[in-house]
């Protein structure tokens, strides 16, 4: 498997975590978003959407991190990243979607570059924009964690699920945009539990070869 990704990309980060949890090795192919390498013809031939991550496997290229993570769960089911019961799976997927659908998309690089270059937003305004949507999402996420009687050390129970896979990169993004995590002790506790696992440690942005 060949993983096209960027060290600081939240979607790349979540896919690296999922791959690590599954114990899968990939060839790391850095696509530098800072120099707009993703907009070049060579990467466009890999992914016409010109977004990371992309996973090349068996002559195919898989795109969109939610689809790739679902593919991983279906093709490499152990260890499972979704619970056994249908209602529990729905809960975990909802937590993941809260991040993947409602926080991350409006804070990703394309949006922020539009704010900077087209609307003239300075970095303080960009940070305020990001903090607004992270705060709204994390308030809801924290409330869902607090209301869940099955919550353990992780978002659901005592083993990582796709909810943790999605949450941890968003926490990394929150720190980058100077969001105080103090209001969300349960989220912070999950982050600490994940940080103790090699699968999460080895997926962090600064642990990647293109982070230098």
C-alpha positions as a Markdown table, in Angstrom:
| # | Residue | x | y | z |
|---|---|---|---|---|
| 1 | Unk | 0.0 | 0.0 | 0.0 |
| 2 | Unk | 1.1 | 3.5 | -0.8 |
| 3 | Unk | -0.2 | 6.4 | 1.3 |
| 4 | Unk | -0.2 | 9.9 | -0.3 |
| 5 | Unk | -0.6 | 12.3 | 2.5 |
| 6 | Unk | 0.7 | 15.5 | 4.2 |
| 7 | Unk | 2.0 | 15.5 | 7.8 |
| 8 | Unk | -0.3 | 18.3 | 9.0 |
| 9 | Unk | -3.5 | 17.3 | 7.2 |
| 10 | Unk | -6.1 | 16.2 | 9.7 |
| 11 | Unk | -7.6 | 13.7 | 7.2 |
| 12 | Unk | -4.2 | 12.2 | 6.6 |
| 13 | Unk | -3.6 | 12.1 | 10.3 |
| 14 | Unk | -6.8 | 10.2 | 11.0 |
| 15 | Unk | -6.0 | 7.7 | 8.2 |
| 16 | Unk | -2.5 | 7.1 | 9.6 |
| 17 | Unk | -4.0 | 6.3 | 13.0 |
| 18 | Unk | -6.5 | 3.9 | 11.5 |
| 19 | Unk | -3.7 | 2.1 | 9.5 |
| 20 | Unk | -1.5 | 1.9 | 12.6 |
| 21 | Unk | -4.4 | 0.5 | 14.7 |
| 22 | Unk | -4.9 | -2.1 | 12.0 |
| 23 | Unk | -1.1 | -2.9 | 12.1 |
| 24 | Unk | -0.7 | -2.1 | 8.4 |
| 25 | Unk | 2.5 | -0.8 | 6.8 |
| 26 | Unk | 2.4 | 1.7 | 3.9 |
| 27 | Unk | 4.9 | 3.4 | 1.7 |
| 28 | Unk | 4.8 | 7.1 | 2.8 |
| 29 | Unk | 4.4 | 9.5 | -0.1 |
| 30 | Unk | 4.5 | 13.1 | 1.0 |
| 31 | Unk | 2.4 | 15.6 | -0.9 |
| 32 | Unk | 3.4 | 19.1 | 0.2 |
| 33 | Unk | 0.3 | 21.3 | 0.5 |
| 34 | Unk | 2.5 | 24.2 | 1.5 |
| 35 | Unk | 4.0 | 24.3 | -2.0 |
| 36 | Unk | 0.6 | 23.3 | -3.6 |
| 37 | Unk | 2.1 | 20.1 | -4.8 |
| 38 | Unk | -1.4 | 18.6 | -4.6 |
| 39 | Unk | -2.5 | 20.9 | -7.5 |
| 40 | Unk | 0.1 | 19.6 | -9.9 |
| 41 | Unk | -0.6 | 17.2 | -12.8 |
| 42 | Unk | 1.3 | 14.3 | -11.2 |
| 43 | Unk | -0.9 | 14.2 | -8.1 |
| 44 | Unk | -4.1 | 15.1 | -10.1 |
| 45 | Unk | -3.4 | 11.8 | -12.0 |
| 46 | Unk | -3.5 | 10.0 | -8.7 |
| 47 | Unk | -6.6 | 11.8 | -7.3 |
| 48 | Unk | -8.6 | 14.0 | -9.6 |
| 49 | Unk | -10.0 | 15.8 | -6.5 |
| 50 | Unk | -6.5 | 16.9 | -5.7 |
| 51 | Unk | -6.9 | 16.3 | -2.0 |
| 52 | Unk | -5.0 | 14.1 | 0.5 |
| 53 | Unk | -5.1 | 11.4 | 1.6 |
| 54 | Unk | -5.2 | 8.8 | -1.1 |
| 55 | Unk | -4.3 | 5.1 | -0.6 |
| 56 | Unk | -3.0 | 3.1 | -3.6 |
| 57 | Unk | -3.6 | -0.6 | -3.2 |
| 58 | Unk | -3.8 | -3.5 | -5.6 |
| 59 | Unk | -3.8 | -1.2 | -8.7 |
| 60 | Unk | -6.6 | 1.0 | -7.3 |
| 61 | Unk | -6.5 | 4.4 | -5.6 |
| 62 | Unk | -8.9 | 4.9 | -2.7 |
| 63 | Unk | -9.8 | 8.5 | -1.8 |
| 64 | Unk | -11.8 | 10.2 | 0.9 |
| 65 | Unk | -10.7 | 9.2 | 4.4 |
| 66 | Unk | -14.2 | 8.1 | 5.6 |
| 67 | Unk | -14.4 | 5.7 | 2.7 |
| 68 | Unk | -10.9 | 4.4 | 3.1 |
| 69 | Unk | -11.4 | 3.9 | 6.9 |
| 70 | Unk | -14.6 | 1.9 | 6.1 |
| 71 | Unk | -12.7 | -0.1 | 3.5 |
| 72 | Unk | -10.0 | -0.9 | 6.1 |
| 73 | Unk | -12.7 | -2.0 | 8.6 |
| 74 | Unk | -14.2 | -4.3 | 6.0 |
| 75 | Unk | -11.0 | -5.8 | 4.6 |
| 76 | Unk | -9.0 | -5.9 | 7.8 |
| 77 | Unk | -11.7 | -6.4 | 10.5 |
| 78 | Unk | -9.3 | -7.1 | 13.4 |
| 79 | Unk | -8.9 | -5.2 | 15.6 |
| 80 | Unk | -12.3 | -3.8 | 15.1 |
| 81 | Unk | -12.8 | 0.0 | 15.1 |
| 82 | Unk | -16.5 | -0.3 | 15.4 |
| 83 | Unk | -18.5 | -1.9 | 18.2 |
| 84 | Unk | -20.5 | -5.1 | 17.7 |
| 85 | Unk | -24.0 | -3.8 | 18.3 |
| 86 | Unk | -25.7 | -1.8 | 15.6 |
| 87 | Unk | -26.9 | 1.0 | 18.0 |
| 88 | Unk | -23.4 | 1.3 | 19.4 |
| 89 | Unk | -21.9 | 1.5 | 15.9 |
| 90 | Unk | -24.4 | 4.3 | 15.1 |
| 91 | Unk | -23.3 | 6.2 | 18.2 |
| 92 | Unk | -19.6 | 5.8 | 17.4 |
| 93 | Unk | -20.2 | 6.8 | 13.7 |
| 94 | Unk | -22.1 | 9.9 | 14.9 |
| 95 | Unk | -19.2 | 11.0 | 17.1 |
| 96 | Unk | -16.9 | 10.5 | 14.1 |
| 97 | Unk | -19.2 | 12.4 | 11.8 |
| 98 | Unk | -19.5 | 15.3 | 14.3 |
| 99 | Unk | -15.8 | 15.9 | 13.6 |
| 100 | Unk | -15.6 | 14.7 | 10.0 |
| 101 | Unk | -18.8 | 16.5 | 8.7 |
| 102 | Unk | -19.3 | 19.4 | 11.0 |
| 103 | Unk | -16.0 | 20.7 | 12.3 |
| 104 | Unk | -13.2 | 19.7 | 10.0 |
| 105 | Unk | -14.6 | 20.6 | 6.6 |
| 106 | Unk | -15.1 | 24.3 | 7.4 |
| 107 | Unk | -11.7 | 24.5 | 9.0 |
| 108 | Unk | -9.6 | 22.8 | 6.4 |
| 109 | Unk | -6.9 | 24.4 | 4.3 |
| 110 | Unk | -9.0 | 25.2 | 1.3 |
| 111 | Unk | -11.5 | 27.2 | 3.4 |
| 112 | Unk | -8.8 | 29.0 | 5.4 |
| 113 | Unk | -6.9 | 29.9 | 2.2 |
| 114 | Unk | -10.1 | 31.4 | 0.8 |
| 115 | Unk | -10.6 | 33.4 | 4.0 |
| 116 | Unk | -7.0 | 34.7 | 3.8 |
| 117 | Unk | -6.5 | 35.3 | 0.1 |
| 118 | Unk | -10.0 | 36.2 | -1.1 |
| 119 | Unk | -11.7 | 37.7 | 1.9 |
| 120 | Unk | -8.5 | 39.2 | 3.4 |
| 121 | Unk | -8.8 | 37.7 | 6.8 |
| 122 | Unk | -5.7 | 38.0 | 9.0 |
| 123 | Unk | -4.4 | 35.2 | 11.2 |
| 124 | Unk | -6.4 | 36.5 | 14.2 |
| 125 | Unk | -9.6 | 36.3 | 12.3 |
| 126 | Unk | -8.7 | 32.9 | 10.9 |
| 127 | Unk | -8.1 | 31.6 | 14.4 |
| 128 | Unk | -11.4 | 33.0 | 15.6 |
| 129 | Unk | -13.2 | 31.4 | 12.7 |
| 130 | Unk | -11.6 | 28.0 | 13.6 |
| 131 | Unk | -12.2 | 28.4 | 17.3 |
| 132 | Unk | -15.9 | 29.2 | 16.7 |
| 133 | Unk | -16.6 | 25.9 | 14.9 |
| 134 | Unk | -14.3 | 23.8 | 17.0 |
| 135 | Unk | -15.9 | 25.1 | 20.2 |
| 136 | Unk | -19.4 | 24.4 | 18.9 |
| 137 | Unk | -18.5 | 20.8 | 17.9 |
| 138 | Unk | -16.5 | 20.0 | 21.0 |
| 139 | Unk | -19.3 | 21.3 | 23.3 |
| 140 | Unk | -21.6 | 18.7 | 21.6 |
| 141 | Unk | -19.0 | 16.0 | 21.6 |
| 142 | Unk | -18.3 | 16.5 | 25.3 |
| 143 | Unk | -22.0 | 16.4 | 26.1 |
| 144 | Unk | -22.3 | 13.1 | 24.2 |
| 145 | Unk | -19.4 | 11.6 | 26.1 |
| 146 | Unk | -20.8 | 12.7 | 29.4 |
| 147 | Unk | -24.2 | 11.1 | 28.6 |
| 148 | Unk | -22.8 | 7.8 | 27.5 |
| 149 | Unk | -22.9 | 5.1 | 30.3 |
| 150 | Unk | -20.7 | 2.9 | 28.1 |
| 151 | Unk | -17.9 | 5.4 | 27.9 |
| 152 | Unk | -14.5 | 4.1 | 29.2 |
| 153 | Unk | -11.0 | 5.4 | 28.7 |
| 154 | Unk | -11.7 | 6.1 | 25.0 |
| 155 | Unk | -14.7 | 7.7 | 23.3 |
| 156 | Unk | -16.6 | 4.4 | 23.6 |
| 157 | Unk | -15.4 | 1.7 | 25.9 |
| 158 | Unk | -11.8 | 0.8 | 26.7 |
| 159 | Unk | -10.5 | 0.3 | 23.1 |
| 160 | Unk | -10.1 | 2.9 | 20.4 |
| 161 | Unk | -12.8 | 3.2 | 17.8 |
| 162 | Unk | -13.3 | 5.4 | 14.7 |
| 163 | Unk | -14.5 | 8.1 | 17.1 |
| 164 | Unk | -11.0 | 8.4 | 18.6 |
| 165 | Unk | -9.5 | 8.2 | 15.1 |
| 166 | Unk | -11.4 | 11.3 | 14.1 |
| 167 | Unk | -11.2 | 13.2 | 17.4 |
| 168 | Unk | -7.5 | 13.1 | 18.1 |
| 169 | Unk | -6.5 | 15.0 | 14.8 |
| 170 | Unk | -9.1 | 17.6 | 15.5 |
| 171 | Unk | -7.6 | 18.1 | 19.0 |
| 172 | Unk | -4.3 | 18.6 | 17.3 |
| 173 | Unk | -5.9 | 21.2 | 15.0 |
| 174 | Unk | -7.5 | 22.9 | 18.0 |
| 175 | Unk | -4.1 | 23.3 | 19.6 |
| 176 | Unk | -2.7 | 24.7 | 16.4 |
| 177 | Unk | -5.4 | 27.3 | 16.3 |
| 178 | Unk | -4.8 | 28.2 | 19.9 |
| 179 | Unk | -8.1 | 26.8 | 21.2 |
| 180 | Unk | -8.1 | 26.3 | 25.0 |
| 181 | Unk | -9.1 | 22.7 | 25.7 |
| 182 | Unk | -9.9 | 23.4 | 29.4 |
| 183 | Unk | -13.7 | 23.4 | 28.9 |
| 184 | Unk | -13.7 | 19.8 | 27.7 |
| 185 | Unk | -12.1 | 17.5 | 30.4 |
| 186 | Unk | -13.6 | 14.3 | 28.9 |
| 187 | Unk | -12.2 | 15.1 | 25.5 |
| 188 | Unk | -8.8 | 15.8 | 27.1 |
| 189 | Unk | -9.0 | 12.5 | 29.0 |
| 190 | Unk | -9.6 | 10.6 | 25.8 |
| 191 | Unk | -6.7 | 12.5 | 24.2 |
| 192 | Unk | -4.4 | 11.4 | 27.0 |
| 193 | Unk | -5.5 | 7.8 | 26.7 |
| 194 | Unk | -4.8 | 7.8 | 23.0 |
| 195 | Unk | -1.5 | 9.5 | 23.4 |
| 196 | Unk | -0.2 | 6.5 | 25.4 |
| 197 | Unk | -0.7 | 4.2 | 22.4 |
| 198 | Unk | 2.0 | 3.8 | 19.8 |
| 199 | Unk | -0.6 | 3.8 | 17.0 |
| 200 | Unk | -1.5 | 7.3 | 17.9 |
| 201 | Unk | 2.1 | 8.5 | 18.8 |
| 202 | Unk | 3.4 | 7.3 | 15.5 |
| 203 | Unk | 0.7 | 9.0 | 13.5 |
| 204 | Unk | 1.3 | 12.5 | 15.0 |
| 205 | Unk | 2.2 | 15.2 | 12.5 |
| 206 | Unk | 5.7 | 15.8 | 14.0 |
| 207 | Unk | 6.5 | 12.1 | 13.8 |
| 208 | Unk | 6.2 | 12.1 | 9.9 |
| 209 | Unk | 9.1 | 12.3 | 7.6 |
| 210 | Unk | 7.8 | 15.5 | 5.8 |
| 211 | Unk | 7.4 | 17.4 | 9.1 |
| 212 | Unk | 10.9 | 18.9 | 9.0 |
